[in-house]
Amino acid sequence: MFTIVLDGIKLDGNDIDFVTCVIGTEETEDFLAADGFWVTLTYSGLDKAGKADIFVTKDELDGNTYELLLDIIQPV
């Protein structure tokens, strides 16, 4: 099970329900072109974060976290 930190909150795979990619304010299916990501949390993630979703920009993510988000969107 992976662990990532988003917005200062440590989350694992059970905490993340899905990820929505955005360019500006518009949703996109193009992960590579996206400049931001809405990470929607499960109930366990909600308990940890105190909110239902977390927004992060591409610039805020390190390479490992970026790849983990891609794995969530497009599992192998």
Backbone torsions as a table, in degrees:
resi	resn	phi	psi	omega
1	MET	NA	131.6	-179.8
2	PHE	-84.7	160.4	174.4
3	THR	-132.4	132.2	175.9
4	ILE	-131.5	159.4	177.2
5	VAL	-115.5	120.2	177.3
6	LEU	-124.2	127.0	178.5
7	ASP	56.0	34.2	178.9
8	GLY	78.1	8.1	-177.4
9	ILE	-112.1	125.6	-179.4
10	LYS	-82.5	121.2	-176.8
11	LEU	-126.4	150.5	172.0
12	ASP	-117.0	-179.8	-175.6
13	GLY	-59.2	-29.4	179.1
14	ASN	-73.8	-15.3	-177.0
15	ASP	-88.3	-15.2	-174.2
16	ILE	-108.4	124.9	179.4
17	ASP	-87.2	-55.4	176.5
18	PHE	-159.7	168.7	-178.4
19	VAL	-125.0	132.5	177.0
20	THR	-111.9	124.9	178.9
21	CYS	-86.8	142.7	178.0
22	VAL	-136.3	149.5	168.4
23	ILE	-118.2	113.2	-172.2
24	GLY	66.5	-113.2	177.3
25	THR	-114.5	2.5	-176.9
26	GLU	-98.1	133.2	175.5
27	GLU	-65.7	146.8	177.8
28	THR	-143.7	155.1	173.3
29	GLU	-95.2	-2.0	-177.0
30	ASP	-90.4	92.9	-177.6
31	PHE	-57.9	-42.9	-176.0
32	LEU	-68.1	-31.9	-179.8
33	ALA	-85.3	-16.0	-176.5
34	ALA	-62.2	142.0	175.6
35	ASP	-108.9	-1.0	177.4
36	GLY	-156.7	163.6	-176.0
37	PHE	-142.5	128.8	170.4
38	TRP	-94.3	117.9	179.3
39	VAL	-102.4	110.6	-179.4
40	THR	-89.6	130.8	-172.0
41	LEU	-99.6	153.9	172.3
42	THR	-80.7	-178.3	178.8
43	TYR	-61.2	-37.6	178.9
44	SER	-67.7	-36.9	176.0
45	GLY	-67.4	-38.7	176.4
46	LEU	-60.1	-41.5	177.7
47	ASP	-61.8	-39.7	-179.6
48	LYS	-73.3	-42.5	-172.6
49	ALA	-90.0	-26.2	-176.1
50	GLY	76.5	13.1	177.0
51	LYS	-152.8	160.3	-172.8
52	ALA	-80.9	-24.5	179.0
53	ASP	-150.1	161.4	-177.9
54	ILE	-128.7	133.1	175.0
55	PHE	-103.2	130.7	174.8
56	VAL	-132.2	145.8	175.1
57	THR	-91.3	159.5	178.6
58	LYS	-58.4	-36.9	-178.5
59	ASP	-66.0	-24.4	-179.8
60	GLU	-78.5	-15.7	-172.5
61	LEU	-94.7	138.0	170.8
62	ASP	-82.8	170.7	-175.5
63	GLY	-58.9	-41.0	-178.8
64	ASN	-65.9	-45.4	179.8
65	THR	-64.7	-40.0	177.7
66	TYR	-58.7	-45.8	179.4
67	GLU	-65.9	-37.8	178.4
68	LEU	-65.2	-38.6	175.9
69	LEU	-62.8	-39.5	177.6
70	LEU	-62.9	-40.4	177.3
71	ASP	-61.9	-33.7	177.8
72	ILE	-68.9	-41.9	-178.2
73	ILE	-72.0	-42.7	-176.7
74	GLN	-127.6	76.2	-179.0
75	PRO	-62.0	147.0	-179.2
76	VAL	-75.9	NA	NA
